[in-house]
Amino acid sequence: MQGARVNLKGWQQAAVAFGSAFGALLDPRRADLIAALGETTGKPAFQRVLQRMRDSAEGRDVLLERPRVISTQVSHAWDMPQNTFGAAYAQFMGSRNFSPDDRPPVRFMDTDELAYVATRAREVHDFWHVLFGLPTNLIGETALKVIEFEQMFLPMCMLSVVGGSARFNEKQRTLFFQHYFPWASKAGLKCTDLMSVYYEKHFHEDLEEVRRNWGIIPCPDPKRSSV
């Protein structure tokens, strides 16, 4: 994390936040702008997450060992037996041609420890997709932002929900607010503190078992369930 950070004064943070928010609204595919927005508006939230991790035995292990969700460190997930959490993650990534190395680096955190927490929050995103059974389309990403907001209270997450729902067509908007939003609001509050989980140490465990242990409510099929 060292060497990549940029120290900003208050007015500079505000300028980067405003510019990033405006640019992200114009082009929601700009992951770098969304990341910059999350960092410049999220310091108090990341500080609270850091304290919660310090208060958790497993969270302290994460902070001490600082695992990274990058290909060189999570490749063993591809060797896990069927029905395990690791195998589900590998299938999720492989079926979409995703790489864990594609996320932009954290640049605007004050300390190395906060930079790691922000990095961890960014890198566990795909684990949460797997655990909650959410697709990576606009509706799925917006629903996951609801859960991320309830877990971390990052302003960027709520802004992403507002921005995402504004881009829905009428059918998508009805589906989101009648099905996904009520479920995500419940799921994000019911589960454990997901930032304090050392996911990589649970790759070998049964997916349904880890969901039960962490209080995860997978997203019901909207064709079969009304939430």
C-alpha positions in Angstrom: 0.0 0.0 0.0 3.0 2.3 0.5 4.0 4.7 -2.3 0.6 4.7 -4.0 -1.2 7.2 -1.7 -1.9 10.9 -2.4 -2.3 13.2 0.6 -5.1 15.7 0.0 -6.1 18.9 1.9 -9.7 19.4 2.7 -10.6 21.5 -0.3 -8.7 19.1 -2.5 -10.7 16.1 -1.2 -13.9 18.0 -1.9 -12.8 18.8 -5.4 -11.8 15.2 -6.2 -15.1 14.0 -4.6 -17.2 16.4 -6.7 -15.3 15.7 -9.9 -15.4 12.0 -9.4 -19.2 12.1 -8.6 -19.9 14.1 -11.7 -17.7 11.9 -13.9 -19.2 8.7 -12.5 -22.7 9.9 -13.3 -21.7 10.6 -16.9 -19.9 7.3 -17.2 -20.8 4.7 -14.5 -18.3 2.3 -16.1 -15.4 4.4 -14.8 -14.3 2.3 -11.8 -11.5 4.7 -11.1 -13.9 7.6 -10.5 -16.2 5.5 -8.4 -13.2 4.3 -6.3 -12.0 7.9 -5.9 -15.4 9.0 -4.8 -15.6 6.2 -2.2 -12.2 7.1 -0.8 -12.7 10.9 -0.6 -16.1 10.6 1.1 -15.6 7.5 3.1 -12.8 8.1 5.6 -15.1 8.2 8.7 -16.8 5.0 7.6 -13.5 3.3 7.0 -12.3 4.4 10.5 -15.4 2.7 12.0 -14.8 -0.4 10.0 -11.2 -0.5 11.1 -12.3 -0.3 14.8 -14.8 -3.1 14.3 -12.1 -5.3 12.7 -9.8 -4.5 15.7 -12.5 -5.7 18.0 -12.9 -9.0 16.2 -10.5 -11.9 16.6 -10.8 -12.8 12.9 -10.7 -9.2 11.9 -7.5 -8.7 13.8 -6.0 -11.6 11.9 -7.0 -9.9 8.7 -5.4 -6.7 9.8 -2.2 -8.5 10.9 -1.7 -10.7 7.9 -3.2 -8.3 5.3 -4.3 -10.9 2.8 -5.0 -9.6 -0.7 -7.6 -10.8 -3.2 -5.2 -11.1 -6.1 -4.5 -14.0 -8.4 -1.3 -15.0 -6.7 -3.0 -15.3 -3.3 -6.5 -16.8 -4.2 -5.6 -19.2 -7.0 -6.1 -22.1 -4.6 -9.8 -21.4 -4.8 -9.8 -23.1 -8.3 -8.5 -26.3 -6.7 -11.4 -26.5 -4.1 -13.9 -29.3 -4.3 -17.4 -28.7 -5.7 -19.9 -27.1 -3.4 -17.3 -25.3 -1.4 -17.1 -21.5 -1.1 -13.8 -21.4 -2.9 -15.2 -23.4 -5.8 -18.2 -21.1 -6.0 -15.9 -18.1 -6.1 -13.7 -19.7 -8.8 -16.8 -20.5 -10.9 -18.2 -17.0 -10.5 -14.9 -15.4 -11.6 -14.2 -17.8 -14.4 -17.6 -17.8 -16.0 -17.4 -14.0 -16.3 -13.7 -13.8 -17.3 -13.1 -11.6 -14.3 -9.7 -11.2 -12.8 -9.1 -10.4 -9.1 -6.2 -8.1 -10.3 -8.4 -5.6 -12.1 -9.4 -3.3 -9.3 -7.9 0.2 -9.1 -5.5 0.9 -6.2 -6.4 3.0 -3.2 -4.9 6.4 -3.4 -6.6 8.9 -1.0 -6.4 7.3 2.5 -4.4 9.1 5.2 -2.7 6.0 6.8 -1.4 2.7 5.6 -3.9 0.9 7.8 -6.9 2.8 6.5 -5.6 2.2 2.9 -5.6 -1.5 3.6 -9.2 -1.4 5.0 -10.3 0.5 1.9 -8.5 -2.0 -0.3 -10.0 -5.0 1.5 -13.5 -3.5 1.1 -12.9 -3.2 -2.6 -11.4 -6.6 -3.0 -14.1 -8.7 -1.1 -16.8 -7.3 -3.4 -16.8 -10.4 -5.5 -16.9 -12.7 -2.4 -20.2 -10.9 -1.5 -21.6 -11.5 -4.9 -21.0 -15.2 -4.4 -22.4 -15.3 -0.9 -25.6 -13.4 -1.7 -26.1 -15.0 -5.1 -26.3 -11.7 -6.9 -25.7 -11.2 -10.6 -23.3 -8.6 -12.0 -25.8 -6.7 -14.0 -27.1 -3.2 -13.0 -29.8 -4.5 -10.7 -27.4 -7.0 -9.0 -24.7 -4.4 -8.5 -27.2 -1.8 -7.2 -28.6 -4.4 -4.7 -25.2 -5.2 -3.5 -24.5 -1.5 -2.8 -27.5 -1.5 -0.5 -25.8 -4.3 1.5 -22.4 -2.6 1.4 -24.0 0.6 2.7 -25.6 -1.2 5.6 -22.3 -3.0 6.4 -20.0 0.0 6.1 -22.2 3.2 5.8 -20.1 4.5 2.9 -21.8 7.5 1.3 -20.6 6.3 -2.1 -22.7 3.1 -1.7 -25.9 5.1 -1.2 -25.0 7.4 -4.1 -24.5 4.3 -6.2 -27.9 3.1 -5.3 -29.5 6.4 -6.3 -27.4 6.6 -9.5 -28.1 3.0 -10.4 -31.8 3.1 -9.8 -32.0 6.3 -11.9 -30.7 4.3 -14.9 -33.3 1.6 -14.6 -36.1 1.3 -17.1 -39.6 1.1 -15.7 -39.6 -2.7 -15.5 -36.2 -2.8 -13.8 -37.2 -0.1 -11.3 -40.4 -2.0 -10.3 -38.4 -5.2 -9.9 -35.7 -3.6 -7.9 -37.9 -1.8 -5.4 -40.5 -4.6 -5.0 -38.0 -7.5 -4.8 -34.3 -6.6 -4.5 -34.4 -3.6 -2.3 -36.5 -5.1 0.5 -34.4 -8.2 0.5 -31.1 -6.4 0.5 -32.2 -4.1 3.3 -33.0 -7.2 5.4 -30.0 -9.2 4.3 -27.4 -6.5 5.0 -28.6 -6.0 8.6 -29.1 -9.7 9.5 -25.6 -11.0 8.5 -22.4 -10.8 10.5 -19.8 -8.1 10.2 -18.6 -9.1 6.8 -15.5 -6.9 6.9 -14.2 -8.9 9.8 -14.3 -12.2 7.9 -11.0 -13.9 6.7 -12.7 -15.3 3.6 -9.6 -17.0 2.3 -9.5 -19.3 5.3 -13.0 -20.6 4.5 -12.5 -21.5 0.8 -12.5 -25.2 1.8 -15.9 -25.0 3.6 -19.3 -25.8 2.2 -20.9 -22.8 0.6 -24.2 -23.3 2.4 -22.5 -23.9 5.7 -20.6 -20.6 5.6 -23.8 -18.8 4.6 -25.5 -20.2 7.6 -22.5 -19.4 9.9 -22.4 -15.8 8.7 -26.2 -15.2 8.6 -26.3 -14.8 4.9 -29.7 -14.7 3.2 -29.1 -15.4 -0.5 -31.2 -13.4 -2.9 -34.4 -15.2 -3.7 -35.3 -15.8 -7.4 -37.6 -13.0 -8.3 -39.6 -15.4 -10.5 -40.4 -17.6 -7.5 -40.5 -15.4 -4.6 -42.0 -12.1 -3.5 -40.1 -10.3 -0.7 
